[in-house]
């Protein structure tokens, strides 16, 4: 359903809402900036990257916060900065160690991206984070939002930082019913953010916009009574439902998969057989119990005993995966040669290597949340045996 803005108002960038006519904050940009920044300075959450906003700390926090809630990120950020306090310390680490320190945050491509960024900083910038949006964006792995956020928060550059929270706030401020998943609407929102950002307080302004979207103007609730810039909001002035905005048409097709997961346990050593995913692709480089092909039968070859456990469901952004753990106890590791060989014989997902590992050694491996859920299932299996 389209949201109709007040008659006759057309955005200067070619879309609905905003422009010089009065919808949105552009009729009083100075008042909007002042109210928003003053509010933020009074209510800003106490977050570790705000206490000491070094360029490296800001960069790390922004990468971690992509698609992850603040309260989840805080303990990981604090541990990470103790282990990797500088780009150089991260650049020197091997990938497996990096993935271990990231374990539990998910979206592991971010860990690899940050690792690559650190190496670029050492190689091309003497281990320092560059100050400008253009230089930051030139780093492989740094997108336009991250570049603007770091440049504004760490260095004060007047660049608008537009993440999901800011997109929502801008759509409501400007009564913009364009699909925020399209590049044209995103460009329009970026232009608005660049016009609004406060020179001399760019970092606080951008963080205030993010804070507003995270705590007041949220996806499921628009607390207009607490909003410091409610008088500048086109949606509120027009008497429209803010929860109808932004418009997001998600065209991602979710694929459903069903895979058996073999939990092969050597009873003489207590060790489990685990395999490593290939470096590229989903969960690349992480260790897990072997997953068979989508739709594979649960039957185990040979005369091995097996216990089929309750299914475990795990949702990725584009895959709805149902795993059926099959616990296979074998007398000794050599008794499982045929089983272990089968887990490495195939190209889906194409495991690169496998190993027998006890509980402590498995805990030291970089593992996905999916692997840890199957680990818990295996403990249940042992209790049942």
Secondary structure by P-SEA (a helix, b strand, c coil): ccccccccbbbcccccccccccccccccaaaaaaaaaaaaaaccccccccccccaaaaaaaaaaacccccccaaaaaaaaaaacccaaaaaaccaaaaaaaacccccaaaaaaaaaaaaaaaacccccccccaaaaaacccccaaaaaaaaaaacccbbbbbcaaaaaaaaaaaccccccccaaaaaaaaaaaaaccccccaaaaaaaaaaaaacccccccccccccccccccccccccccccccccccccbbbbbbbbbbbbcccccccbbbbbbcccccccccccccccccccccccccccbbbbbccbbbbbccccbbbbbbbbbbccccccaaaaaaaaaccccccccbbbbbcaaaaaaccccaaaaaaaaaaaaaaaac
